[in-house]
Structure formats: structure tokens, C-alpha cells
Amino acid sequence: MKQILITGDRSGSGKTSITLALTALLSKKNRVQTFKVGMDYIDPSYLSAVSGRPCRNLDSFTLSEKQIGDIFQYGCRDADIAIVEGVRGLYEGAAALNDTGSTASIAKVLDLPVVLVVSAQSITRSAAALVKGFQEFDRDVHIAGVILNNIKGGSHKEKAVTAIEHYCGIPVIGAIPRMEEMQLAMRHLGLVPYREGSGHGDFDARISIITKMIGQYVDLERFQGLMTEIVQSPVEKTLFDNTVDRDIKIGVALDEAFNFYYADLFDILHAQGAEYIPFSPVHDRLPEAEGFIIGGGYPELFVKELEKNDRMREAILEVSRNGTPIYAECGGLMYLTERMTLQKGWQGSPVDQSFEMCRIFSGETRMPAKRVVSYVEGKCMSDSLFGEATFRGHEFHYSDVILDRDTRYAYELFRGVGIHDNLDGAVMNNSLASYTHLHPVASAEMFCHFTGLCRTYS
């Protein structure tokens, strides 16, 4: 199998569109397994769509080196090529003086050659200085080649390419001009996750535009020549390889409103003896199951439809009152409050608008609110559906959840904001809802406790 990592010199370098295009081109003749550095949900949904295989997340803040290796090897089974997309700039991470949470840390753990995407707008010889700085900053990171983006014209390209190859000693395998059509295509995709059967025709058209344009300016053969080859050998048993009989069913909310899940979740549930049953809070009735998971997403964009499906909302409230375990993250947390209030100015509304939700937790969700993006670190109390544990995760939201002061919380956060005063994981009966997104591999023991609790209600 061949492997490579594509990253940028900064956010907005163009690495996402370039990675998507190269994955799409190579997937025509190869089985390409993709990975995304960080705790993002959007880019993995695109990469999964163009490769036809679930993209998996790798994050050195939440995952140990062994867990990163296990996810990589498990994901790469039967693949011909592994492509890892970085996050932000190559060295951006959780701290200033170490590389935890960075793309560089993943490159080193997995020994991946790196292609650096450089936004070369308005620079030529300085591009070489920039690349040289990236090379020297951490000599354990192997930068194998460069792709220039936002090139203006022939002389711009010639000067930048000549300088980089002369001073840095590595090839420039692509020089992409600034193209408004490509910018518009990516901007249109924006923060909208790919959902099979939900507007994917438009997605495919946009990706086709990006792929066609980038395919003209990046040398695919030279790109493949920078990849390193590894021989996949049998590895010791991982969390994914348990052979427990699937004796319980867990309903997983999966539709246009709720679709923020790490691909490993479904494998972890299977390994722990659970069959997952997808259902739509927007369209369906609640299926019969021993437990439920309601992940993140954009419920605020489908709030009218969620309110309209009152059978679903009432059924979720009923199973919660009966003690059936329910775990919800972010968008799921918002859905389990009494109401969601979209405040004046939201999408041009002249007044506040409130919509009824599931009413498990007394209180409301308000949007918009201050943007919160942070790694999370904390501990979980022993009397919750996840049991006693320490954990690391991530939160990303533009909403506030205001709950009654008597609300009980399962999480105490040492890092991150949570719902209220560094408390997260609101608890009611056997329902737990939080702003924290947990990686299912890093928190496998917590999910094991959850599936075990579900068995007591089977």
C-alpha cells in the first residue's frame, strides 16, 4: 500500500479542495482510504463521498499513538492508497511549544511523507523561504514535495518553482492558478456536510468542477511518486476486532439534521455487540432499541421539521422517562431541551422564534451565540451512563443551552466551556447530553459502559 499526507502552510491554503480532487482522480483506478487530522466532521464527509470508503479521523490530542496506529491500519485494510488530509497549518496544534493535536504529530507517528500546499499569492522567491522554514522547523517531518496555489501567471509560477526547487531541494508537483470558479464551488459547499440522497447531485457537480480544474495543474504521476510504500502485515487484536455476538440494538439518529459522527463509532458499537439502527428525527418514527445516540449536526436548519414530527419527540421523551439510555452530543443536546429559540436577526428574522423540542431537559437552546471552539478535557462521574472516566474531546458550537439551576451534570471540565461553568453532560434519568464530542476510540471504555447499560434494558 502507498501512503501520503497533504497539508497546508495555513488555513485557507486550498488543501481541502486539492485533497478532494486528488482523491477523486486516484479513486477511479484505486481503492483509496482517506483520513482527516483533527476532530472535524465536514471534510471527512466529502472525502468519504469521493472515495467510497468511510474517512476516519486522527487526532493526537484525544488519541494515543497506539490508537492512531490501530485506526490507520484498520481503515487501510484492502486499500491501495492512503491519503491523509491535514488540519490548518502543518504545525498548528493544541499548544505553542509542542505539536500535540497538529498535522505534524500525525505525520511523525505514521511516518508519512508530506506534500505542503502553499498559498503563493503575491510571493515568488519568498515562497522558498517559507518552505525552507517549514523544513527546518522540525526535521523529523519529511516534506517531500510542494503544490503551489493561487498562482497569477507564467513568470510568477516560474520564479516560485525555481526558487523552491533550488533552495529547498524538493519538487514542486503542481502550480494552481487562482480560479474564481473553484473558489465559488468550495464556498458553496462551505460547512454543508455531504449526505447520500440529500442534494448529493449538486455536491457531485461541484466536486467535478474542482477535480477537473486541479487535475490540469497537478502532476498526478509525480504525486504518486512521492508516496512511500508499506507492507501491511497482520497486527495484534484491536478494539475493532472483538467477536462479541450482537445482542442489542442501538438507534442512531442519522439524517440531514443529525450526521456528525466519527466513522469509528459504528465499528466500535459492532465490536461491543451492538447493532446500530439508523433513524431520522426529521422524517421517521422512533425504532425499537435498547439505547439511542443522537449526534451533532445542524438541527437549527431543520427546526420546523423537527417540531412538526411530534410523534418522534414524544417517543424520545417517553423512552427517556422509562430509563432507556440516550446519549446526545451538541446538536443532539439542543434537540433534547424544551425548545430552540432562534433569536431576532437569525437568517434575517425580525423577531425571536421558538420551536418545541423533546423536553427531556428543562431549559432552552438559544441561537446565535458566541462561537466556542476548543479541545475539551475532563472527568465523568461514576453514576452516569458512561461510568467513572477521564476523557478528552472537542466542542464547536454557536449556541447557548440554558438549563434549570437544579440540572445534574456528569462532566467536570478542566479544559473547555461545556454547558455551564465548566460543567457538561447534563443528566436526566439515563439520558446524558453534552456539548463535548467524544472520539469513540479514545473513549471506548465509556461507550462500553453505555452498551452494557443498554443490555440491562434489553
C-alpha positions as CSV (number, residue, x, y, z in Angstrom):
1,M,0.0,0.0,0.0
2,K,1.2,3.6,-0.7
3,Q,0.6,6.4,1.7
4,I,1.0,10.2,1.8
5,L,-0.2,13.3,3.7
6,I,-1.4,16.6,2.2
7,T,-1.4,19.7,4.4
8,G,-1.2,23.4,4.1
9,D,1.0,26.3,5.2
10,R,-2.1,27.9,6.8
11,S,-5.9,27.7,6.9
12,G,-7.3,28.6,3.5
13,S,-4.3,27.3,1.6
14,G,-6.6,25.2,-0.6
15,K,-5.6,21.8,0.8
16,T,-9.1,20.6,1.1
17,S,-10.1,21.2,-2.5
18,I,-6.7,19.8,-3.6
19,T,-7.1,16.7,-1.4
20,L,-10.6,16.1,-2.7
21,A,-9.6,16.4,-6.3
22,L,-6.6,14.1,-6.0
23,T,-8.6,11.5,-4.1
24,A,-11.3,11.6,-6.7
25,L,-8.8,11.2,-9.5
26,L,-7.0,8.3,-7.9
27,S,-10.2,6.6,-6.8
28,K,-11.0,5.9,-10.5
29,K,-8.5,3.1,-10.6
30,N,-7.5,2.5,-6.9
31,R,-9.1,1.8,-3.6
32,V,-8.2,5.0,-1.7
33,Q,-8.6,5.2,2.1
34,T,-8.8,8.7,3.4
35,F,-8.1,10.2,6.8
36,K,-8.6,13.6,8.3
37,V,-6.4,15.1,11.0
38,G,-8.4,16.7,13.8
39,M,-12.0,16.4,15.1
40,D,-13.7,17.8,12.0
41,Y,-16.9,16.2,10.6
42,I,-17.4,18.2,7.3
43,D,-14.2,17.4,5.4
44,P,-14.5,13.6,6.2
45,S,-18.0,13.6,4.8
46,Y,-16.6,15.0,1.5
47,L,-13.7,12.6,1.4
48,S,-15.9,9.6,2.1
49,A,-18.2,10.7,-0.8
50,V,-15.4,10.9,-3.3
51,S,-13.5,7.7,-2.2
52,G,-16.5,5.5,-1.5
53,R,-14.9,4.4,1.8
54,P,-15.5,5.9,5.3
55,C,-13.0,8.6,6.1
56,R,-11.5,8.3,9.6
57,N,-10.3,11.0,12.0
58,L,-6.8,11.0,13.5
59,D,-6.1,13.4,16.4
60,S,-3.1,13.3,18.7
61,F,-4.8,15.3,21.5
62,T,-7.6,12.9,22.0
63,L,-5.9,9.6,20.8
64,S,-2.7,7.8,21.9
65,E,-0.1,6.8,19.4
66,K,-1.3,3.2,19.5
67,Q,-4.9,4.2,18.9
68,I,-3.8,6.3,16.0
69,G,-1.9,3.3,14.6
70,D,-4.9,1.0,15.1
71,I,-7.3,3.3,13.4
72,F,-4.9,3.8,10.5
73,Q,-4.2,0.1,10.0
74,Y,-7.8,-0.9,10.4
75,G,-9.0,1.7,7.9
76,C,-6.4,0.8,5.4
77,R,-7.3,-2.9,5.2
78,D,-7.8,-3.8,1.5
79,A,-6.7,-0.3,0.4
80,D,-4.2,0.5,-2.3
81,I,-3.5,4.1,-1.3
82,A,-3.9,6.0,2.0
83,I,-4.3,9.8,1.8
84,V,-4.3,11.9,5.0
85,E,-5.6,15.4,4.9
86,G,-4.1,17.8,7.5
87,V,-5.8,20.4,9.6
88,R,-5.0,24.2,9.4
89,G,-1.3,24.8,9.0
90,L,1.2,21.9,9.3
91,Y,2.3,22.8,12.8
92,E,-0.9,24.2,14.3
93,G,-2.0,22.3,17.4
94,A,-3.3,22.5,20.9
95,A,-0.2,24.3,22.4
96,A,2.5,26.7,21.4
97,L,5.6,24.6,22.5
98,N,4.6,21.1,21.4
99,D,2.9,19.5,18.4
100,T,0.0,17.8,20.2
101,G,-3.1,18.0,18.1
102,S,-1.2,19.0,15.0
103,T,-0.8,17.5,11.5
104,A,2.9,17.3,12.1
105,S,2.4,14.9,15.0
106,I,0.3,12.6,12.8
107,A,3.0,12.7,10.1
108,K,5.6,11.6,12.6
109,V,3.5,8.9,14.3
110,L,2.7,7.2,11.0
111,D,5.9,8.1,9.2
112,L,4.1,9.8,6.3
113,P,5.7,11.8,3.5
114,V,4.2,15.3,3.4
115,V,3.0,17.4,0.5
116,L,2.9,21.0,1.5
117,V,0.2,23.2,-0.1
118,V,1.5,26.8,-0.2
119,S,-0.7,29.8,-0.9
120,A,1.7,31.7,-3.1
121,Q,-0.4,34.7,-3.8
122,S,1.9,37.8,-4.2
123,I,5.1,35.9,-3.4
124,T,7.7,34.2,-5.5
125,R,11.2,33.8,-4.0
126,S,9.7,34.3,-0.6
127,A,7.8,31.0,-1.1
128,A,11.2,29.2,-1.0
129,A,11.9,30.9,2.4
130,L,8.6,29.8,3.7
131,V,9.1,26.2,2.6
132,K,12.6,26.2,3.9
133,G,11.3,27.4,7.3
134,F,8.8,24.6,7.4
135,Q,11.5,22.1,6.6
136,E,13.9,23.3,9.3
137,F,11.2,23.8,12.0
138,D,11.0,20.1,12.7
139,R,13.5,17.9,10.8
140,D,11.5,14.8,11.8
141,V,8.7,15.8,9.5
142,H,9.6,14.7,5.9
143,I,8.3,17.3,3.5
144,A,8.6,15.5,0.2
145,G,7.0,18.0,-2.2
146,V,5.1,21.2,-2.7
147,I,1.9,22.3,-4.5
148,L,1.6,26.0,-5.1
149,N,-1.8,27.6,-5.1
150,N,-3.1,31.0,-6.2
151,I,-0.5,31.4,-8.9
152,K,-1.1,34.5,-11.0
153,G,0.8,33.8,-14.3
154,G,3.7,32.3,-16.1
155,S,6.5,34.4,-14.6
156,H,5.0,34.0,-11.1
157,K,5.0,30.3,-11.4
158,E,8.5,30.1,-12.9
159,K,10.1,32.2,-10.2
160,A,8.4,30.4,-7.3
161,V,9.0,26.9,-8.7
162,T,12.7,27.6,-9.5
163,A,13.3,29.2,-6.1
164,I,11.7,26.3,-4.1
165,E,13.4,23.5,-6.1
166,H,16.8,25.3,-5.9
167,Y,16.8,26.3,-2.2
168,C,14.7,23.5,-0.7
169,G,15.8,20.6,-2.8
170,I,12.3,19.2,-3.2
171,P,10.0,19.1,-6.3
172,V,7.0,21.4,-7.0
173,I,4.5,19.0,-8.4
174,G,1.7,21.4,-9.1
175,A,1.1,25.1,-9.6
176,I,-2.6,26.0,-9.5
177,P,-3.8,29.4,-10.7
178,R,-6.4,31.4,-8.8
179,M,-9.7,30.4,-10.3
180,E,-12.9,32.0,-9.2
181,E,-15.0,29.0,-10.4
182,M,-13.1,26.8,-7.9
183,Q,-13.4,29.3,-5.1
184,L,-17.1,29.6,-5.7
185,A,-17.5,25.8,-5.8
186,M,-15.8,25.3,-2.4
187,R,-17.6,28.3,-0.9
188,H,-20.9,26.9,-2.0
189,L,-20.1,23.6,-0.3
190,G,-19.0,25.6,2.7
191,L,-20.0,24.0,6.0
192,V,-22.7,21.7,4.5
193,P,-21.9,18.1,5.2
194,Y,-22.4,15.5,2.4
195,R,-25.4,13.3,2.9
196,E,-26.1,10.5,0.5
197,G,-29.5,11.1,-1.1
198,S,-29.8,14.6,0.2
199,G,-28.7,17.1,-2.5
200,H,-25.7,14.9,-3.5
201,G,-26.2,15.7,-7.2
202,D,-25.2,19.3,-6.6
203,F,-22.2,18.1,-4.5
204,D,-21.0,15.8,-7.2
205,A,-21.3,18.7,-9.8
206,R,-19.2,21.0,-7.6
207,I,-16.6,18.4,-6.9
208,S,-16.4,17.6,-10.6
209,I,-15.6,21.3,-11.3
210,I,-12.8,21.3,-8.6
211,T,-11.4,17.9,-9.8
212,K,-11.3,19.0,-13.5
213,M,-9.5,22.2,-12.7
214,I,-6.9,20.8,-10.2
215,G,-6.3,17.8,-12.5
216,Q,-5.0,20.2,-15.1
217,Y,-2.3,21.7,-12.8
218,V,-1.1,18.9,-10.5
219,D,1.1,16.1,-11.9
220,L,-0.7,13.0,-10.7
221,E,2.1,10.7,-11.6
222,R,4.7,12.8,-9.7
223,F,2.3,13.0,-6.8
224,Q,2.1,9.2,-6.6
225,G,5.9,9.1,-7.0
226,L,6.2,10.9,-3.6
227,M,4.2,8.3,-1.8
228,T,6.0,5.7,0.4
229,E,5.2,2.1,0.2
230,I,4.4,0.0,3.2
231,V,3.7,-3.7,3.5
232,Q,0.6,-4.3,5.5
233,S,1.1,-7.1,8.0
234,P,-1.3,-8.7,10.5
235,V,-1.5,-6.7,13.6
236,E,-2.4,-7.6,17.2
237,K,-6.1,-7.5,18.1
238,T,-7.6,-4.0,18.2
239,L,-10.7,-2.6,19.6
240,F,-12.4,-3.2,16.3
241,D,-11.7,-6.9,16.2
242,N,-13.8,-8.2,19.1
243,T,-16.2,-11.0,18.1
244,V,-19.0,-10.4,20.6
245,D,-22.4,-11.5,19.4
246,R,-24.6,-8.6,18.5
247,D,-27.3,-9.0,21.1
248,I,-28.7,-5.4,21.4
249,K,-29.9,-2.7,19.1
250,I,-28.9,1.0,19.4
251,G,-30.8,3.6,17.4
252,V,-28.6,6.2,15.8
253,A,-30.1,9.5,14.6
254,L,-28.8,9.9,11.1
255,D,-30.4,12.4,8.6
256,E,-29.9,15.9,7.3
257,A,-30.2,17.4,10.8
258,F,-28.0,14.9,12.7
259,N,-25.0,13.5,10.9
260,F,-21.9,14.4,12.9
261,Y,-20.4,11.0,13.7
262,Y,-16.9,9.6,13.6
263,A,-16.8,6.6,11.3
264,D,-15.2,4.5,14.1
265,L,-18.3,4.8,16.2
266,F,-20.2,2.2,14.1
267,D,-17.3,-0.2,14.2
268,I,-16.9,0.3,18.0
269,L,-20.6,-0.4,18.5
270,H,-20.4,-3.6,16.4
271,A,-17.3,-4.7,18.3
272,Q,-19.2,-4.2,21.6
273,G,-22.1,-6.4,20.5
274,A,-24.5,-3.7,19.3
275,E,-26.3,-3.5,16.0
276,Y,-27.0,0.1,15.1
277,I,-30.3,1.1,13.6
278,P,-30.3,4.4,11.7
279,F,-33.4,6.6,12.1
280,S,-34.4,10.1,11.2
281,P,-35.8,12.5,13.8
282,V,-37.0,14.7,10.9
283,H,-38.9,12.0,9.0
284,D,-39.4,8.8,10.9
285,R,-40.9,7.2,14.0
286,L,-38.6,6.1,16.8
287,P,-37.5,2.5,16.2
288,E,-37.4,-0.1,18.9
289,A,-34.0,-0.3,20.5
290,E,-32.2,-0.8,23.8
291,G,-30.5,2.6,23.6
292,F,-30.2,5.7,21.4
293,I,-27.5,8.0,20.2
294,I,-28.3,11.5,18.8
295,G,-25.1,13.1,17.4
296,G,-24.3,16.6,16.3
297,G,-25.4,18.4,13.2
298,Y,-27.5,21.3,12.2
299,P,-30.9,20.9,13.9
300,E,-31.3,24.7,13.8
301,L,-31.6,24.5,10.0
302,F,-34.4,21.9,10.2
303,V,-36.1,23.1,13.4
304,K,-39.5,23.5,11.8
305,E,-39.4,19.9,10.5
306,L,-38.2,18.6,13.9
307,E,-41.0,20.4,15.7
308,K,-43.5,19.1,13.2
309,N,-42.5,15.4,13.9
310,D,-44.2,15.4,17.3
311,R,-44.5,11.6,17.4
312,M,-40.7,11.4,17.3
313,R,-40.3,14.0,20.1
314,E,-42.9,12.4,22.3
315,A,-41.5,8.9,21.8
316,I,-38.0,10.1,22.8
317,L,-39.3,11.8,25.9
318,E,-41.2,8.6,26.8
319,V,-38.3,6.2,26.4
320,S,-36.1,8.6,28.4
321,R,-38.7,8.6,31.3
322,N,-38.7,4.8,31.1
323,G,-34.9,4.8,31.7
324,T,-33.7,3.7,28.3
325,P,-30.2,5.0,27.8
326,I,-29.9,8.0,25.5
327,Y,-26.6,9.7,24.6
328,A,-26.6,13.1,22.8
329,E,-23.9,15.4,21.6
330,C,-24.1,19.1,20.7
331,G,-27.0,19.2,18.1
332,G,-28.5,16.2,20.0
333,L,-28.2,18.2,23.3
334,M,-30.1,21.1,21.6
335,Y,-32.8,18.7,20.4
336,L,-33.4,17.3,23.9
337,T,-34.1,20.7,25.5
338,E,-37.6,22.1,25.9
339,R,-37.3,24.5,23.0
340,M,-35.0,26.0,20.5
341,T,-35.1,29.8,20.2
342,L,-33.7,31.4,17.1
343,Q,-33.2,35.0,18.1
344,K,-34.0,38.2,16.2
345,G,-31.7,38.6,13.3
346,W,-31.1,34.9,12.7
347,Q,-31.3,34.4,8.9
348,G,-33.0,37.8,8.7
349,S,-35.9,37.1,11.1
350,P,-37.4,40.3,12.5
351,V,-38.4,38.6,15.8
352,D,-37.4,35.8,18.1
353,Q,-38.8,32.4,17.0
354,S,-39.2,29.4,19.4
355,F,-39.8,25.8,18.4
356,E,-40.8,22.9,20.7
357,M,-38.2,20.1,21.1
358,C,-38.1,16.9,23.1
359,R,-38.4,18.4,26.7
360,I,-36.1,15.9,28.4
361,F,-34.1,18.8,29.9
362,S,-35.8,21.8,31.4
363,G,-34.5,24.8,29.6
364,E,-33.9,26.1,26.1
365,T,-31.3,26.5,23.3
366,R,-30.6,30.0,22.0
367,M,-29.0,30.8,18.7
368,P,-26.9,32.5,17.6
369,A,-24.4,32.8,20.5
370,K,-20.7,33.3,20.9
371,R,-18.6,30.9,18.9
372,V,-16.9,28.2,21.0
373,V,-14.2,26.0,19.5
374,S,-11.9,24.2,21.9
375,Y,-10.4,20.9,22.9
376,V,-12.0,19.5,26.0
377,E,-10.6,17.6,28.9
378,G,-12.5,16.4,31.9
379,K,-13.8,13.6,34.1
380,C,-17.1,11.8,34.1
381,M,-18.9,10.9,37.3
382,S,-19.3,7.2,38.3
383,D,-23.1,7.4,38.5
384,S,-23.6,8.3,34.8
385,L,-24.4,6.1,31.9
386,F,-20.6,6.3,30.9
387,G,-19.3,5.4,34.3
388,E,-16.3,7.0,36.0
389,A,-13.7,8.0,33.5
390,T,-11.4,10.8,32.4
391,F,-11.7,11.9,28.8
392,R,-10.5,14.2,26.0
393,G,-12.8,15.5,23.3
394,H,-13.8,18.6,21.3
395,E,-16.5,21.2,21.3
396,F,-17.7,23.5,18.5
397,H,-20.9,25.4,18.7
398,Y,-22.7,28.8,18.1
399,S,-25.5,28.1,20.6
400,D,-26.1,28.5,24.3
401,V,-28.1,25.9,26.3
402,I,-29.6,27.4,29.4
403,L,-30.9,24.7,31.8
404,D,-32.6,24.9,35.2
405,R,-30.2,25.5,38.0
406,D,-31.1,22.1,39.5
407,T,-29.8,20.2,36.5
408,R,-27.3,17.5,37.4
409,Y,-24.1,17.2,35.3
410,A,-22.0,14.2,34.7
411,Y,-18.9,16.0,33.4
412,E,-16.5,18.3,35.2
413,L,-14.2,20.0,32.6
414,F,-10.6,21.0,33.2
415,R,-10.4,22.4,29.7
416,G,-13.3,23.7,27.6
417,V,-16.5,25.6,28.3
418,G,-19.3,23.0,28.3
419,I,-22.9,23.9,29.1
420,H,-22.4,26.0,32.2
421,D,-19.4,26.9,34.4
422,N,-17.2,24.2,33.0
423,L,-19.9,21.6,33.6
424,D,-21.1,19.5,30.8
425,G,-23.1,16.2,30.2
426,A,-26.5,17.1,31.6
427,V,-28.2,14.1,33.1
428,M,-31.9,13.1,33.4
429,N,-32.8,9.5,34.2
430,N,-30.4,7.6,31.9
431,S,-30.1,10.4,29.3
432,L,-26.8,12.2,29.0
433,A,-26.4,15.2,26.7
434,S,-23.3,17.3,26.2
435,Y,-21.6,19.9,24.0
436,T,-18.5,17.7,24.2
437,H,-17.8,15.4,21.2
438,L,-16.1,12.2,22.2
439,H,-13.9,10.2,19.9
440,P,-15.3,6.6,20.1
441,V,-11.8,5.0,20.1
442,A,-10.3,7.4,22.7
443,S,-13.4,6.9,24.8
444,A,-14.1,3.2,24.0
445,E,-14.4,2.3,27.7
446,M,-17.1,4.9,28.2
447,F,-19.0,3.5,25.2
448,C,-18.6,0.0,26.6
449,H,-20.2,1.2,29.8
450,F,-23.0,2.7,27.7
451,T,-23.7,-0.5,25.7
452,G,-23.5,-2.5,28.9
453,L,-26.2,-0.3,30.4
454,C,-28.3,-0.7,27.3
455,R,-28.2,-4.5,27.9
456,T,-29.8,-4.1,31.3
457,Y,-32.8,-2.6,29.4
458,S,-33.0,-5.3,26.7
